[in-house]
Amino acid sequence: MGKPVVPSEFSYRDKKLGDAEAITVATTPDVFYPTSTTVLLLRAARAALGQPCQSVLDIGCGSGVVAVVLARLLPAGTSVCASDLSPAAVQLTSANAGRNGVRVDCRCGSSFAPWEGQRFDLIVDDVAGVAEPLDRLSGWYPPGVPSEAGRDGARWILEILDRAPDHLSPGGRLVFPVLTLSREEQILERARARFASVTQVEEQWYPFTESLAAHFPLIEELAREGNIRVEKRGSRWCWATIIYLAEGPSTA
């Protein structure tokens, strides 16, 4: 499979939310390019802003489009933070914040390591996972960006779910994606064990790309193991991104 060509910019505008103008961020080949999952996450995050929000964290920020869009929408003085394991992503997010005239506190580190002792009203998690080895076969991961999510694709999202309650303010909310190219049942069980309420808010299905469909015997194997879930819709096999809103620490 050839190296994917990454556009130099990504423009975000959600017509379903009535956006008249696009917000544009720069992109680079060594940082995750925003996808339709990004759009779904932002739609869910924007809906969550209906409640008072004085602090936001975009974790696994990539190009920083989530942090930049929320910083543009939120009142001046709102604390908007972003972090990523990749130094290149943190640098790009900082540059995109400056390009769009907003302030974002950008830090480098894994999971919540850069935010020890800090709490947020809203956390938007884009640290999803894809079952290995589909991650590399998909072409979504830049060569220098590690995956290591495991054969069930759940390693990193489980860590986020375990640690997020310690970084949420009272009444705080977590928006997170689950790809059916990971063991979603295990992920949702962990989410429901950590939070009082877990609600599905968005869902979108996609046909397999040619690069992934070429490895359909592996896809079938992973599905038999319960590591992924696929559905045949019409004549094509498909997978989905599902977005959830988690609220309140579990009292169990």
N, C-alpha and C positions, 0 to 999 in steps of 0.2 A: 504494500500500500504506500503510495507516494505521500510526501509530507504535505499536510493540508495548508492551503493558502489562507492566511489570516488577514482580513481587511484592516486598514489602519485606523478605522473609527467604528464606533457603534452608536447609533442614534436610538434613543428610547422615547417612545410616545405610545400611550395606551389609549386607543380610540374608544375602548369600552368605558373608560373613565372620563371621556370627554376632553382629553388633552388636545389643545390647539397647536402647541409648539413642541418640538422635540428637544430633548436634552442629549447632548453629544459628548462622548468621552473618547479619548485616544485608546488604542489597543496596541499590543505588541505580541510577537510570536511566542515569547517565553512566558506569557501569562494567559490563563484561561480566558477564552473569548466568551462574552455574555451569550446566553441562549434563551430559548423560550421559557426555560425554567426560571431564569432571571426575571422575565416579565411576569410570570405567575407569582413569584415571591414578592415582587414589588406591589402587585395588585393586592395581595393578602396583607402586606405590611401597611399599605395606604389605608385599607379598611380598618386596621387595628389602630390607626391614628385618631379614630373617632373618640378615643378616651384620652384624658390628659397625658402628655408625654414630654418629659423634660430631658430625657437621656436615651440615646439609641446606640446600639452596637451592631455593626455589620461584620460578622465573623466569617472568615474565608472570603475576603472582599474582592480578590481578583483585580479587575480594572477599577473597582470602586464605584461602579455605576449605582449600586443600591444606596451607598452612603451619600453620594452626590445628589441623587434625586431626592432622598429624604431631607437632606440639608437644605435643598432649594424649597421644599414644601413646608418645612417646620418653621415656627416663629424664630426670629433672631434671639440668640441666647440659649437655644436648645443645644445640649451637648451631643454632638454626633461623633462617634468613634468607629474605627475600622481596623481590622488586623488580618494578617495572613502569614502562613508559614514561609512564603516566598518573599525575599527582599525585593525582587523585581516588581512583585505585585504591590507591595507597600509604597515603593517609589512611584509607581504608576498612579496609584490612588491619590497620593499627595499631589502629583502634577495635575490630575484631573479635577481635584477640588479647586486648585488655584485657577485652572482654566475656566471653571464655572463660577468663580467668585464666591465660594463658600469655604467655611473652615471645618476641617475634619482632622481629628486627632488620630494619626496613623501609626500603628506599631507592628513590629515583626515578632512572630512567635507562634507556637503550636497551641491550638485550642484556646483555653482561657488564660494561658500563662502570662500574656502581657497585661492582664487585667485583675491580678490578685487583689482582693479586698475591695473591688469596685462592683457596684450594682447598677442595673439599667432598667428603665421602664419598658423598653422593647429591645429584644434581641432578634435579629434576622440571621438565620444560619444558612449559609450556602455551602456547607461542608457535607454534601451528600456523598454517596459512594456507589460504585459499580463493581459487580462481582469480577474478580480476577479469573481469567485473563481478558475478559471482554473490555476492560478499561482501556488497555493499550490497543486492542483491535479496533476500537471505536474511532480512534483518531481524535478524540476529544482532549486528551491529556497532552500538553506540550512535553517534548522530550525530557526536559530538565525537571519537570514537576513530578514528585513521587505520588503513587497511589497507595499501594500497600493496604488496601481496604479489606483484604482477605477474600477467600473464595465465595463468601456470602455478601461481600460488599458492605458490611455493617460496622466495621471497626470504628470509624471516626464519628459517625452519627450517634452511635451508642455512647461514646465518650462525651459528646456535646450534651446529650440528654441527661447523663449522670451529673454533669457539672453545672448545667445551666441554672437549676434552682438556687444555687449559692451565689449567682450573679444577677438575680432578678430582684428588683425592688418589690415591696408589698404591692400586690395587684399587678405585677409585671407580666408580660406576655412573651412567648417564644414562637416565632414563625419558622417552620422548618420543612424541607422537602423530603419526600421518600420516593425513590425511583423503584419501579417494579423490577429493575435489573439488580436488585439486592433483596435480601431476605426481609421483606417488609413486615411480616407477621412478628418476627422477633423485635424489630425496631418499634412497632406500635405497642407491643407488650411492655417494653422498657419505658416508653413515653407515658403510658397509663399508670405505670408503677411510680413514676416520678412526679406526675402532675395530677391535679384533681380533675381537670377537664382537658380533653384532647378532641378537637373538632376538625373534620375535613372541610376545607374552604375552597380548594381549587383542584381540578383534575384535567389532564390533557393526555390523549393517546397519540402515539406516533408509529408509523410503519418503520420497520428496520431499514436502515440504509443498506446500500449494496455492499459496503465493506463489512458490515456485521452479518447480513444475510448470507454472505459467502461462508460463514462459519456456523451454519445452522445446526449441524450435528452437535457442536459444543453447546449451543443454546438449548437444545433439547436435553442434553445431559444435565446442565445446570438446573433446568426446570424440573426434571425428575428428582433431583436431589433436594428440591425445595428452596434452592438458593435464589431463584428468580421466578417471576410470574409473567407469562406472555399470553396473549389472547389472539385468536384469529378473527379478524374483522373484515368481512367480505372475503376477498381472495388473498389478503395480506396478513402476515403475522405482525403483531404490534406490541409495544411496551408503553408504559405511562409514567408521567411525573404527577405526584399527588402532593398537595400542600396542606399542612396542618397548622392549627393554632392551638398552642398549649398554654394553660392558665392555672395559676395557683399551685403551690407545692402539695404533693400528696400527703394526706394525714394518716395513711394506712401504716 
